[in-house]
Amino acid sequence: MENVFYLVSAHSTCIEGLCLSKKNHDLLITGDTIGFSESESSDSGETSVPETDQWTVKIREFLDQQQWRDHAISFLLPAEDVSFRKITFPFQERKKVEQALPYELEEELMSDLSENAYSTQVYTMSEQNSEALVLLMGKQRLKQLQKLCLERDLLIRNVDCSAHALYRSMLNGETRFPETGDVFQIYLGGDEAFMNTIRDGRLDEIKIFPNRIPLILQKHLASVGNSLPAFLQNFVKHADNVDLADEDNEKIESFTQLKQELHRLCSQLTLHLRIKNYIYESQIEIHGILGPMIKWDGVVFKVRSFPLPESDAFAERSGNNELVSDRSSHAVKLYPQTGGKTPDTLEELMKEAKQREESEGEPSKDEESAENKSSEKIRKDQQSSSQLTSVNPQSSLLTLLEREHWGVLGELRDQAELFVESHQLSLYHESTPWRRFLQRNRGAVAVAVGLMIIIFTGIFWQTKTKLDLLRQEIAKSDRLIQTELRRAVPKTSASGLNSMLLELKEKIEQRKKYIGISKDFERREYNNLNFLKSISSLLSEDAPFQVDSMEYAPERFSLSGTIDSYDRLQLLKKNLQSIEEFKNKEIVESNRKSPDGIVYRISIDLK
């Protein structure tokens, strides 16, 4: 299955599109949608519906009429709907630039930054500086675009600015930048007018020139219905200051209004170049269906004299390609593609320039010098390819022979695949089609969500039931425990389970201490008691001696008292030596005679 992509130039007046299909990694154009949207009731286009809503309605009608859905789509927004800013920072770190950029943008914008979506590209410059290019658009318009695509299962691959797209087409081509001077990329189309200033190969400024050309063309084509070749043949043959038949008054009026707008745009273009300090080395490129209607003489832009000298050649060569549309005022027609290559050469352009000079009459000295300079420059460019042309060859009507699109898509058609994919300055893109999948499978997703809700509800209810049963078991167990605790602690005054457990715990701890003390007492070795028992056996009640004092210390044992005879004293001394603690110890004895008997003192050194 082949991949299909859509590219739409979403101007509020001129909405055009391309349908591309991908086969073997190549994008081929399979359909062109060309023309203007429905004309408003008044020239000013003012209605009770807000402008953003009008734009949304027109895009919706366009997508529905073409039946574009279920595929990827890219949008080229007009330059007037996108704001361009260039901000310089005194550092080169990209993270620092991205952090400081919102604060700088808040100072630059009249509206709140939160109301805008923006993309940025950072360039590193010399002297530790960096430059950030920023494209901004209103979030409200972007949300409306997202909603339209979501309703039609369209995946947004890229939202870009027409002026920036035209700049990218030049980068992708073989255009060489001048070593000195700037490149001025001028676009005069049926949809908008702007000028790109390119400096050092980078986009430096986008200047928008508001005009009424789209409204004039919209009204004119809605009344007569013409393809682009047919319109150009009639317009370029309309002589200046010449009235046609009465039945063509409406056509004359529209052609006159177009020429007035071209004169006004030429003045604005000239003023802008003077503001930008145009120099001779600068390069000028003119694009759009109205590009061949003006010329640059080195000083100012002028509208060429009508009828154009190459109008007959254009009518002759485009005779086979002329397509007259029967389109109503409410339709946007799809025209077949034309084939062949434009037989336009530099020699033909020089001949046409010579004829134009003759048809315009004898030029002034300034104009003649300017034309001579231009002719000399063309000859130099023809002799050496290293020289740059100040004005691109799209100054002849013959360059529009194969063109069918009124808007910017006519300039970008050959490189359409370049603008389908997103890039760093894309205002928006969708990387995953999950929302489109949900939109497309609403029924299946609703059923799946319903089943998931039922399953989770059953799990929740089952879990809740188990928890309720567990709570009941716990309450029953608490009551049983309290009954047993009251049996173990009958005199307790506590009423709660926790307090009863604490009281029982304290009672258990006390009982443990008592048992521990008893066991320790049982395990003790009563050496002193045994020693006293041995001594006590010597001090029976019928013993013929008495003890007045006895001292037992780790270093010494002493015994003093009275005894009836010396023999009894020696027997006591001998019995002491038989005790285990006094064996092999030196016994010191002292005695004296008294009326009560013999007073003695026995000392034993235990060290």
C-alpha positions as CSV (number, residue, x, y, z in Angstrom):
1,M,0.0,0.0,0.0
2,E,1.4,3.4,-1.0
3,N,1.8,6.2,1.4
4,V,-0.1,9.4,0.7
5,F,0.8,12.9,1.9
6,Y,-1.0,16.2,1.5
7,L,0.6,19.7,1.3
8,V,-1.7,22.7,1.7
9,S,-1.1,26.4,1.3
10,A,-3.6,27.7,3.8
11,H,-4.1,31.3,2.9
12,S,-7.4,32.7,4.0
13,T,-8.3,33.6,0.4
14,C,-6.3,31.4,-1.9
15,I,-6.2,27.8,-0.6
16,E,-4.3,25.4,-2.8
17,G,-2.9,21.9,-2.2
18,L,-0.8,19.0,-3.6
19,C,-1.4,15.3,-3.2
20,L,1.8,13.2,-3.1
21,S,2.3,9.5,-3.0
22,K,5.4,7.7,-1.9
23,K,6.6,4.8,-4.1
24,N,10.0,3.2,-3.8
25,H,11.2,6.0,-1.5
26,D,10.2,8.7,-4.1
27,L,7.5,11.2,-3.6
28,L,5.4,11.8,-6.7
29,I,2.8,14.5,-7.2
30,T,-0.5,12.7,-8.1
31,G,-2.9,15.7,-7.9
32,D,-3.0,19.5,-7.8
33,T,-5.8,21.6,-6.2
34,I,-5.7,25.1,-7.7
35,G,-7.9,28.1,-7.2
36,F,-9.4,30.6,-4.8
37,S,-11.9,30.0,-2.1
38,E,-15.5,31.4,-2.0
39,S,-15.6,35.2,-2.5
40,E,-16.9,37.5,0.3
41,S,-19.9,39.7,-0.2
42,S,-17.9,42.9,0.1
43,D,-14.5,44.0,-1.2
44,S,-13.2,44.5,2.3
45,G,-14.2,41.0,3.4
46,E,-15.7,42.2,6.6
47,T,-18.4,39.9,8.1
48,S,-19.9,39.2,11.4
49,V,-17.8,36.0,11.7
50,P,-14.4,36.5,13.3
51,E,-11.4,36.3,10.9
52,T,-10.0,33.2,12.6
53,D,-13.4,31.4,12.3
54,Q,-13.6,32.3,8.6
55,W,-10.2,30.8,8.0
56,T,-11.2,27.7,9.9
57,V,-14.4,27.3,7.9
58,K,-12.6,27.7,4.6
59,I,-10.0,25.1,5.5
60,R,-12.7,22.7,6.6
61,E,-14.6,23.2,3.3
62,F,-11.4,22.7,1.4
63,L,-10.5,19.4,3.1
64,D,-14.1,18.1,2.9
65,Q,-14.3,19.0,-0.8
66,Q,-11.1,17.2,-1.6
67,Q,-12.1,14.4,0.7
68,W,-8.6,14.4,2.3
69,R,-8.4,12.2,5.4
70,D,-6.7,9.2,7.0
71,H,-3.2,10.4,5.8
72,A,-0.4,12.8,6.8
73,I,-0.7,16.5,6.0
74,S,1.5,19.5,6.0
75,F,0.5,23.2,6.1
76,L,2.2,26.3,4.7
77,L,0.7,29.3,6.6
78,P,1.0,32.8,5.0
79,A,3.8,35.0,6.3
80,E,1.2,37.5,7.6
81,D,-0.1,34.9,10.1
82,V,3.4,34.1,11.4
83,S,5.6,36.5,13.3
84,F,9.4,36.5,12.8
85,R,11.9,37.6,15.4
86,K,15.7,37.6,15.5
87,I,17.4,37.9,18.9
88,T,21.1,38.1,19.6
89,F,22.6,36.8,22.9
90,P,26.1,37.4,24.4
91,F,26.7,33.7,24.9
92,Q,26.8,30.6,22.7
93,E,25.4,27.8,25.0
94,R,22.1,26.6,23.4
95,K,20.6,25.7,26.8
96,K,21.2,29.3,28.1
97,V,19.7,30.7,24.9
98,E,16.6,28.5,25.3
99,Q,16.3,29.5,29.0
100,A,16.6,33.3,28.3
101,L,14.5,33.3,25.1
102,P,11.1,33.5,26.7
103,Y,12.1,36.6,28.7
104,E,13.4,38.3,25.6
105,L,10.2,37.4,23.6
106,E,8.0,38.8,26.3
107,E,9.7,42.2,25.7
108,E,9.4,41.9,21.9
109,L,5.7,40.9,21.7
110,M,2.7,43.1,22.2
111,S,0.6,40.1,23.2
112,D,1.1,37.6,26.0
113,L,3.7,34.9,25.1
114,S,1.4,32.2,26.5
115,E,-1.0,32.9,23.7
116,N,1.6,32.0,21.1
117,A,3.4,28.8,20.0
118,Y,6.9,29.3,18.8
119,S,9.9,27.5,17.4
120,T,13.5,28.6,17.4
121,Q,16.8,27.9,15.7
122,V,20.1,29.0,17.3
123,Y,23.1,30.0,15.2
124,T,26.6,30.3,16.7
125,M,28.3,33.6,15.8
126,S,31.8,35.0,16.3
127,E,33.0,36.7,19.4
128,Q,31.1,34.3,21.7
129,N,27.7,35.5,20.5
130,S,24.7,33.5,19.2
131,E,21.6,34.4,17.2
132,A,18.2,32.9,17.7
133,L,15.6,32.9,14.8
134,V,12.1,32.6,16.1
135,L,8.8,31.9,14.3
136,L,5.6,32.5,16.3
137,M,1.9,31.9,15.6
138,G,-1.3,32.2,17.7
139,K,-2.2,29.1,19.7
140,Q,-5.8,29.6,19.0
141,R,-5.3,29.2,15.2
142,L,-3.0,26.2,15.8
143,K,-5.6,24.5,18.0
144,Q,-8.3,25.0,15.4
145,L,-6.0,23.4,12.8
146,Q,-5.4,20.5,15.1
147,K,-9.1,20.0,15.7
148,L,-9.8,20.1,11.9
149,C,-7.2,17.4,11.3
150,L,-8.3,15.3,14.3
151,E,-11.8,15.2,13.0
152,R,-10.6,13.9,9.7
153,D,-8.0,11.5,11.0
154,L,-5.2,13.6,9.4
155,L,-1.7,13.4,11.0
156,I,0.0,16.8,11.0
157,R,3.6,16.3,9.8
158,N,4.6,19.9,9.6
159,V,3.2,23.5,10.0
160,D,5.6,25.9,8.3
161,C,5.7,29.6,7.2
162,S,5.5,30.3,3.4
163,A,8.3,32.8,3.6
164,H,10.6,30.4,5.4
165,A,9.6,27.7,3.0
166,L,10.6,29.9,0.1
167,Y,14.0,30.5,1.8
168,R,14.5,26.8,2.3
169,S,13.8,26.2,-1.4
170,M,16.7,28.5,-2.2
171,L,19.0,26.7,0.1
172,N,18.1,23.4,-1.4
173,G,18.7,24.7,-4.9
174,E,21.9,25.7,-6.6
175,T,21.8,29.4,-5.7
176,R,25.1,30.9,-4.7
177,F,25.3,33.7,-2.2
178,P,27.3,36.8,-3.0
179,E,30.5,37.4,-1.1
180,T,29.4,40.9,-0.3
181,G,25.9,42.2,-0.1
182,D,22.6,40.6,0.8
183,V,20.1,38.4,-1.0
184,F,16.6,39.9,-1.3
185,Q,14.0,37.3,-2.1
186,I,10.8,39.0,-3.3
187,Y,7.5,37.2,-3.6
188,L,4.5,38.8,-5.4
189,G,1.8,36.1,-5.7
190,G,-1.9,35.9,-5.9
191,D,-2.1,35.1,-2.2
192,E,0.5,37.4,-0.5
193,A,3.5,39.6,-0.9
194,F,6.7,39.6,1.2
195,M,10.4,40.0,1.0
196,N,13.1,37.8,2.6
197,T,16.4,39.4,3.5
198,I,19.1,36.8,3.5
199,R,22.5,37.8,5.0
200,D,25.5,35.5,5.2
201,G,23.3,32.6,4.1
202,R,20.9,33.0,7.0
203,L,17.4,34.4,7.0
204,D,17.7,37.9,8.5
205,E,14.3,39.4,8.2
206,I,10.8,38.7,6.7
207,K,9.0,41.9,5.6
208,I,5.3,41.5,4.9
209,F,3.5,43.9,2.5
210,P,-0.2,43.9,3.1
211,N,-2.2,44.4,-0.2
212,R,-5.6,43.8,-1.7
213,I,-4.4,41.6,-4.6
214,P,-5.9,38.4,-3.2
215,L,-9.4,40.0,-2.8
216,I,-9.2,41.6,-6.2
217,L,-8.3,38.3,-7.9
218,Q,-10.9,36.4,-5.8
219,K,-13.7,38.7,-6.9
220,H,-12.6,38.9,-10.5
221,L,-12.2,35.1,-10.9
222,A,-15.5,34.4,-9.1
223,S,-17.3,36.5,-11.7
224,V,-15.6,35.3,-14.9
225,G,-13.8,32.1,-14.0
226,N,-10.4,31.7,-15.5
227,S,-7.4,29.5,-15.2
228,L,-4.0,31.1,-14.5
229,P,-2.8,31.1,-18.1
230,A,-6.0,32.6,-19.4
231,F,-5.9,35.3,-16.7
232,L,-2.3,36.2,-17.5
233,Q,-3.0,36.4,-21.3
234,N,-5.9,38.8,-20.7
235,F,-4.1,40.8,-18.0
236,V,-0.7,41.4,-19.7
237,K,-2.4,42.5,-23.0
238,H,-4.5,45.1,-21.1
239,A,-2.8,48.3,-22.3
240,D,-2.3,51.2,-19.9
241,N,-4.9,54.0,-20.1
242,V,-6.9,52.2,-22.7
243,D,-10.6,51.5,-22.3
244,L,-12.2,48.4,-23.6
245,A,-15.8,47.8,-24.5
246,D,-18.6,48.6,-22.1
247,E,-19.3,44.9,-21.4
248,D,-15.7,44.6,-20.0
249,N,-16.0,47.4,-17.5
250,E,-15.8,44.9,-14.6
251,K,-12.6,43.3,-16.0
252,I,-11.1,46.8,-16.7
253,E,-11.8,47.8,-13.2
254,S,-10.1,44.7,-11.7
255,F,-7.1,45.0,-14.0
256,T,-6.8,48.7,-13.1
257,Q,-7.0,47.9,-9.4
258,L,-4.3,45.2,-9.8
259,K,-2.0,47.7,-11.5
260,Q,-2.6,50.3,-8.7
261,E,-1.7,47.7,-6.1
262,L,1.5,46.8,-8.1
263,H,2.5,50.5,-8.2
264,R,2.0,50.7,-4.5
265,L,4.0,47.6,-3.8
266,C,6.8,48.8,-6.0
267,S,7.1,51.9,-3.9
268,Q,7.1,49.9,-0.7
269,L,9.7,47.5,-2.1
270,T,11.9,50.4,-3.1
271,L,11.6,52.0,0.3
272,H,12.4,48.8,2.1
273,L,15.6,48.3,0.0
274,R,16.7,51.8,0.8
275,I,16.1,51.1,4.5
276,K,18.2,47.9,4.2
277,N,21.0,50.0,2.5
278,Y,20.9,48.1,-0.8
279,I,24.3,47.9,-2.6
280,Y,25.1,46.9,-6.2
281,E,26.6,43.6,-5.1
282,S,23.4,42.5,-3.5
283,Q,21.3,39.9,-5.3
284,I,17.5,40.2,-5.9
285,E,15.2,37.3,-6.7
286,I,11.6,37.9,-7.8
287,H,9.0,35.2,-7.4
288,G,5.3,34.8,-7.8
289,I,2.8,35.2,-10.7
290,L,3.1,39.0,-10.5
291,G,6.9,38.9,-10.4
292,P,7.3,39.4,-14.2
293,M,5.0,42.5,-14.0
294,I,7.7,44.6,-12.3
295,K,11.3,45.4,-12.9
296,W,14.3,46.7,-11.0
297,D,16.3,49.4,-12.8
298,G,19.1,49.5,-10.1
299,V,17.4,52.4,-8.3
300,V,13.7,51.8,-8.0
301,F,11.1,49.1,-8.7
302,K,8.7,49.9,-11.5
303,V,5.7,48.3,-13.1
304,R,6.4,47.4,-16.6
305,S,4.5,48.9,-19.4
306,F,1.4,47.0,-20.6
307,P,0.9,45.1,-22.9
308,L,4.1,43.2,-22.1
309,P,6.4,42.7,-25.1
310,E,6.4,38.9,-24.5
311,S,2.6,38.6,-24.2
312,D,2.2,37.3,-27.8
313,A,5.0,34.7,-27.3
314,F,3.3,33.6,-24.0
315,A,-0.1,33.3,-25.7
316,E,1.4,31.3,-28.5
317,R,3.4,28.9,-26.3
318,S,0.6,28.4,-23.8
319,G,-2.1,27.9,-26.4
320,N,-2.1,24.2,-25.9
321,N,-2.1,24.6,-22.1
322,E,-4.9,27.1,-21.8
323,L,-7.7,25.8,-19.6
324,V,-10.8,27.8,-19.1
325,S,-12.6,27.0,-15.8
326,D,-16.4,26.7,-15.5
327,R,-16.0,27.0,-11.8
328,S,-18.9,28.6,-9.8
329,S,-18.3,31.2,-7.2
330,H,-18.4,28.5,-4.5
331,A,-16.0,25.9,-5.9
332,V,-12.3,25.2,-6.0
333,K,-11.3,23.4,-9.1
334,L,-8.7,20.7,-9.7
335,Y,-6.8,21.2,-12.9
336,P,-4.6,18.6,-14.6
337,Q,-0.9,19.0,-14.6
338,T,1.0,20.4,-17.6
339,G,4.1,18.8,-19.0
340,G,7.2,20.0,-20.9
341,K,10.0,22.4,-20.2
342,T,9.9,26.1,-20.5
343,P,11.8,27.1,-23.6
344,D,13.2,30.3,-22.0
345,T,16.8,31.3,-22.6
346,L,19.0,34.3,-21.7
347,E,19.0,35.4,-25.4
348,E,15.2,35.5,-25.5
349,L,15.2,37.6,-22.3
350,M,17.6,40.1,-23.7
351,K,15.5,40.4,-26.9
352,E,12.4,40.9,-24.8
353,A,14.2,43.5,-22.7
354,K,15.2,45.3,-26.0
355,Q,11.6,45.2,-27.3
356,R,10.4,46.5,-23.9
357,E,12.8,49.5,-24.2
358,E,11.5,50.2,-27.7
359,S,7.8,49.9,-26.6
360,E,8.3,52.2,-23.6
361,G,9.7,55.0,-25.8
362,E,13.0,56.8,-25.5
363,P,14.3,56.4,-21.9
364,S,15.7,59.1,-19.8
365,K,19.5,59.4,-19.3
366,D,19.2,57.8,-15.8
367,E,17.1,55.0,-17.1
368,E,19.3,54.5,-20.1
369,S,22.4,54.3,-17.8
370,A,20.6,51.8,-15.5
371,E,19.6,49.6,-18.5
372,N,23.2,49.7,-19.9
373,K,24.5,48.6,-16.5
374,S,22.0,45.8,-16.4
375,S,22.8,44.7,-20.0
376,E,26.6,44.8,-19.2
377,K,26.0,42.7,-16.1
378,I,24.0,40.1,-18.1
379,R,26.8,39.9,-20.7
380,K,29.3,39.4,-17.9
381,D,27.1,36.6,-16.3
382,Q,26.9,34.9,-19.7
383,Q,30.7,35.0,-20.1
384,S,31.6,33.8,-16.6
385,S,29.6,31.7,-14.2
386,S,31.5,33.0,-11.3
387,Q,29.6,36.3,-11.4
388,L,26.3,36.6,-9.6
389,T,23.1,38.0,-11.2
390,S,21.6,41.0,-9.4
391,V,18.1,40.2,-10.6
392,N,17.0,36.6,-11.2
393,P,15.8,35.5,-14.7
394,Q,12.1,35.4,-13.5
395,S,11.5,38.8,-15.0
396,S,9.9,37.4,-18.1
397,L,6.3,36.2,-18.4
398,L,7.6,33.1,-20.2
399,T,8.8,31.7,-16.9
400,L,5.1,31.1,-16.0
401,L,4.3,28.9,-18.9
402,E,4.1,25.7,-16.9
403,R,2.7,27.3,-13.8
404,E,-0.8,26.5,-12.6
405,H,-0.8,27.5,-8.9
406,W,-1.8,31.1,-8.0
407,G,0.0,31.0,-4.6
408,V,3.3,30.0,-3.1
409,L,2.9,26.4,-4.1
410,G,3.8,27.3,-7.6
411,E,7.3,28.2,-6.5
412,L,7.7,25.1,-4.3
413,R,6.0,22.5,-6.4
414,D,9.2,20.9,-7.7
415,Q,10.6,20.6,-4.2
416,A,7.3,19.6,-2.5
417,E,8.8,16.6,-0.7
418,L,11.1,19.0,1.2
419,F,8.2,20.7,2.9
420,V,6.2,17.6,3.9
421,E,8.7,16.7,6.7
422,S,9.2,18.8,9.9
423,H,12.3,20.7,10.7
424,Q,13.8,22.7,13.5
425,L,11.7,25.8,12.9
426,S,8.5,23.8,12.4
427,L,5.7,25.5,14.3
428,Y,4.0,22.2,15.0
429,H,4.2,18.5,14.2
430,E,2.8,15.3,15.4
431,S,5.2,12.5,16.0
432,T,2.8,9.7,17.0
433,P,-0.7,9.1,15.5
434,W,-2.3,7.9,18.8
435,R,-5.0,10.5,18.8
436,R,-5.9,9.6,15.2
437,F,-6.0,5.9,16.2
438,L,-8.4,6.7,19.1
439,Q,-10.5,8.8,16.8
440,R,-10.7,6.1,14.2
441,N,-11.4,3.2,16.6
442,R,-13.8,5.0,18.9
443,G,-16.2,2.0,19.1
444,A,-13.5,-0.6,19.9
445,V,-11.9,1.8,22.4
446,A,-15.3,2.4,24.1
447,V,-16.0,-1.3,24.4
448,A,-12.5,-2.0,25.7
449,V,-12.8,0.8,28.3
450,G,-16.2,-0.5,29.3
451,L,-14.9,-4.0,29.8
452,M,-11.9,-2.7,31.8
453,I,-14.3,-0.7,34.0
454,I,-16.4,-3.8,34.6
455,I,-13.3,-5.9,35.4
456,F,-11.9,-3.4,37.8
457,T,-15.3,-2.8,39.4
458,G,-15.6,-6.6,40.1
459,I,-12.0,-6.7,41.5
460,F,-12.8,-3.7,43.7
461,W,-16.0,-5.2,45.0
462,Q,-14.4,-8.6,45.7
463,T,-11.5,-6.9,47.5
464,K,-14.0,-4.8,49.5
465,T,-16.0,-7.9,50.5
466,K,-12.9,-9.7,51.7
467,L,-11.8,-6.7,53.7
468,D,-15.2,-6.5,55.4
469,L,-15.0,-10.2,56.3
470,L,-11.5,-9.7,57.6
471,R,-12.6,-6.8,59.8
472,Q,-15.4,-8.9,61.3
473,E,-12.9,-11.7,62.1
474,I,-10.6,-9.2,63.7
475,A,-13.4,-7.8,65.9
476,K,-14.4,-11.3,67.0
477,S,-10.8,-12.1,67.8
478,D,-10.5,-8.9,69.8
479,R,-13.4,-9.9,72.0
480,L,-12.0,-13.4,72.6
481,I,-8.6,-11.9,73.5
482,Q,-10.2,-9.5,76.0
483,T,-12.0,-12.4,77.7
484,E,-8.8,-14.4,78.1
485,L,-7.0,-11.3,79.3
486,R,-9.6,-10.7,82.0
487,R,-9.0,-14.2,83.2
488,A,-5.2,-13.6,83.3
489,V,-5.6,-10.2,84.9
490,P,-8.8,-10.4,86.9
491,K,-8.1,-7.3,89.0
492,T,-7.4,-5.0,86.1
493,S,-9.2,-1.7,85.7
494,A,-8.4,-1.2,82.0
495,S,-11.2,-1.5,79.5
496,G,-9.4,-1.3,76.2
497,L,-7.5,-4.2,74.6
498,N,-4.3,-2.2,74.2
499,S,-4.3,-1.1,77.9
500,M,-5.0,-4.6,79.0
501,L,-2.1,-5.9,76.9
502,L,0.2,-3.3,78.4
503,E,-0.8,-4.2,81.9
504,L,-0.3,-7.9,81.2
505,K,3.0,-7.2,79.6
506,E,4.2,-5.3,82.8
507,K,3.0,-8.2,85.0
508,I,4.9,-10.7,82.8
509,E,8.0,-8.5,83.0
510,Q,7.8,-8.4,86.8
511,R,7.4,-12.2,87.0
512,K,10.4,-12.7,84.7
513,K,12.5,-10.5,87.0
514,Y,11.5,-12.5,90.1
515,I,12.2,-15.8,88.4
516,G,15.5,-14.5,87.2
517,I,16.5,-13.5,90.7
518,S,15.5,-16.8,92.1
519,K,17.6,-18.7,89.5
520,D,20.6,-16.5,90.1
521,F,20.3,-17.1,93.9
522,E,20.2,-20.9,93.2
523,R,23.3,-20.7,91.0
524,R,25.4,-18.8,93.6
525,E,28.5,-20.4,95.4
526,Y,28.2,-19.6,99.1
527,N,32.0,-19.8,100.0
528,N,31.7,-17.5,102.9
529,L,28.8,-19.4,104.3
530,N,30.8,-22.6,104.0
531,F,33.7,-21.0,105.7
532,L,31.5,-19.8,108.5
533,K,30.0,-23.2,108.8
534,S,33.5,-24.7,109.3
535,I,34.4,-22.1,111.9
536,S,31.1,-22.6,113.6
537,S,31.9,-26.3,114.0
538,L,34.8,-25.2,116.2
539,L,32.6,-22.9,118.2
540,S,30.1,-25.4,119.7
541,E,28.1,-24.4,122.7
542,D,30.1,-26.8,125.0
543,A,33.5,-25.7,123.7
544,P,35.9,-24.7,126.5
545,F,36.6,-21.3,124.9
546,Q,34.8,-18.2,123.7
547,V,35.3,-15.8,120.8
548,D,35.1,-12.2,121.5
549,S,35.8,-11.0,117.9
550,M,36.5,-12.5,114.5
551,E,37.6,-10.7,111.3
552,Y,37.8,-12.3,107.8
553,A,39.3,-10.2,105.1
554,P,40.9,-11.0,101.7
555,E,44.4,-10.3,103.2
556,R,44.0,-11.5,106.8
557,F,42.0,-13.6,109.2
558,S,42.0,-12.8,112.9
559,L,40.3,-14.5,115.9
560,S,40.4,-13.3,119.6
561,G,38.8,-14.5,122.8
562,T,39.4,-16.5,126.0
563,I,40.2,-20.1,126.6
564,D,40.7,-22.1,129.9
565,S,44.1,-23.7,129.2
566,Y,47.1,-23.6,126.9
567,D,46.4,-27.1,125.7
568,R,43.0,-26.1,124.5
569,L,44.6,-23.1,122.7
570,Q,47.0,-25.4,120.8
571,L,44.2,-27.7,119.9
572,L,42.2,-24.7,118.5
573,K,45.2,-23.7,116.5
574,K,45.6,-27.1,115.1
575,N,42.0,-27.3,114.1
576,L,42.3,-24.0,112.3
577,Q,45.1,-25.4,110.2
578,S,42.9,-28.2,109.1
579,I,40.5,-25.8,107.4
580,E,41.0,-25.7,103.6
581,E,41.4,-21.9,103.4
582,F,44.2,-21.9,106.1
583,K,46.3,-24.9,105.0
584,N,49.9,-24.0,104.5
585,K,49.3,-20.6,105.9
586,E,51.4,-19.1,108.7
587,I,49.5,-18.8,112.0
588,V,50.6,-16.2,114.5
589,E,49.5,-16.7,118.1
590,S,49.6,-14.3,121.1
591,N,48.2,-14.9,124.6
592,R,48.2,-13.7,128.2
593,K,46.8,-14.8,131.4
594,S,43.7,-13.2,133.0
595,P,41.4,-13.9,135.9
596,D,38.9,-15.4,133.5
597,G,41.4,-17.6,131.8
598,I,43.9,-17.2,129.0
599,V,43.2,-14.3,126.6
600,Y,44.4,-15.2,123.1
601,R,44.6,-13.7,119.6
602,I,45.3,-15.7,116.4
603,S,46.2,-14.1,113.1
604,I,46.6,-15.8,109.7
605,D,48.0,-14.0,106.7
606,L,46.1,-15.1,103.6
607,K,48.3,-13.5,100.9
